Amino acid sequence: MDVTTISEIPLTTIDGEPTSLAEYNDKVLLIVNVASRCGLSPQYEKLEQLQKAYGDRGFTVLGFPSNQFLQELGTEDAIKEYCSTTWGVTFPMFEKVKLNGKKAHPLYQELTKTPDKKGKAGKVEWNFEKFVITPQGEVHRFRPNTEPDDAAIVGLIEKSLPA
C-alpha cells in the first residue's frame, strides 16, 4: 500500500477538525471501526489498555465510528460521551464513516484492499475490524473477533515500535 497516498486522505476528527494520517506518520497505528451498541464494544477497554501501554512509545489507536451495521449512536457528541464515560477512551476518534460499498470512506477503500491472515481482502465484516499500519507502511488486517490484546496484534505492535 502506498503510505503517501493513505496518509494524505482527508479525515475529520470527532470534533469536526480536518486532519489526515500524516499527523501520525512515525507511529504504529491500530485503526478500528467502532460501534457503541455492538456486542463487541467491550473491546474498547482493551483498545484503551493498548493506548495506555504503548502510547508514549510511538503507538496510537485510531477509532472510526460507523453505523454501517446499524449499531452506532446518532451523533458524534453522543459517541464521544459514550466512549469517554463508559470506557475512558483517550485515543483519537474520528467522525462516523462508511466502511463498505460505493460510498465507503476513501481510507476504508484503501484499507479493505489488504487481505486478512486467510488471504481474504474486501469488505469489512463487522464492527471492530482492526488494521495495524507500521511506520514502514505495512498494513496487517485482523477480523472483528480477534481481540485487541491478541498475541498477534501485540507482537506486531511491539516489533514495529522504535527500540
N, C-alpha and C positions, 0 to 999 in steps of 0.2 A: 504494500500500500504506500502511496506517495504521502509522506508525512507533511510535506509542504502544503499539499492540497488540503489534507484533512485539518491541519492547524489553522488554515485561513477561512474555513467555513464559518460564516457569521452565526453567532449564538446569542441568546438573550438570557440573562440571569433571571432568577425567580423574582427579583426586584425590578425587572424591566430594563436593566443596564445592558447595552451592547458589549459583546466580548467575543473571544474565539479561543480555541485550544492553544493558540500561540502563547497565551499567558502562562501556560503550563508546560512549555516546550522541554524543559530539562527534567521533568518529573515522570515517575512511573504513574500511570493513570489507571484507575478502575472505573470504567463508565458503566452505569447501571440504569436500566429503565425501571422506575419505581412506581408503586401504586399504593395509596393509603388503605384501601379497603380490600386488599388481596390477602389470601391465606398465607402468602409468603412474606407479608410485611414485617414479621419478626426478624427478618434478615437485616432490617435497618440497624438493629442492635449490634450485629456482628460487623456490619459495614462501619459503624461508628467506632467500634473497637479497633479495627484496622487503621482507621484515620488517626486515632489517638496513639497507636503503637508505632506507626511509620510516618506520620505526617511531618515530623520535624527532620526526617531523613531523606526527603525528596519524593514523597508519595502523596497522592490525594485521590479520594473517591470523588466522582462527579455524578450527581443524581439528576436524572432526566425523567420527571413525571410524565406519565402517558395515560390517557383514558382509552387507548385503543382496545382494551379488553373490558371496558366499562366498569372499572374498579377504582377510579381516581376521583378525588373531590373536585368540586366545580370551579374553584378559583385558586390562583397562586397563593393568595393570602391564607386561605383555609389549609392548603397543602403545607405552607411554611409553618403555620401554627401547630398543625398535627405533628409534623416532623420534629419540631423543637420541644414541644411539651410531652409528646408520647415517647420519643426515642432519644431526645437530647442531641439531635443531629447538628454537627458543626461543619460538616463538609459542604462545599459549594453545591447549590441546587440551581436548576435552570427552569425556564418556562416549560409548560406542557408541550410535548411534541408528538407527532405521529411517527410510528415506527415502521409500518408496512404499507404497501400499496402505492398508488400514483402520487399521493400527497405526503409520502414519508419525508421527514426532515432530511436535508442533504447529508448530515452527519450519519444518520442511520442508513441512508442509501449506500454510503461508503462502508460502514462497519459490517453490514449484513453480507458483503462480498466475502468475508472471512469465514472459512469453514470451522466447524467445531472439531473435537477430537475424533469423531467418527467420519470426518471429511464432508459433512453436510453444511453447505452455506445456505443463504436465503433468509426467508422471513424470521423475525423474532417470534419465538414460540409462545411466550407468555411474559408476565411481569418478572422483573429481577433477573433478566438475562444479563450476563456480565462480559465486558470486553476489557482486557488488560492491554494497554499500549505502553511499550517500553520506550525509553528515551531514544533508542536506535530506530524506532518506528515499527517494530514488530507488533502485530496485533494477534492476540490469543482470545478465543471465544469459549465461554462457559455457559451452558444452558441453565435455566432458572432453578432447577433442583440442586445444582451444585452450590453448597453453602459458601458464603464469603470466606470462612475460615478453613475451607478445604485445603489439604496439603498441597495440591497442585497450584492453587492460586497463591497461597502464602509463599511457597517455594519460588514461584516465578517473581513475586514482588521482591523477595529478599535477594534473589540472584540479580535482579535488574537495578537495585539501588546502588548509588555510589558507595565505594568501600569506606 
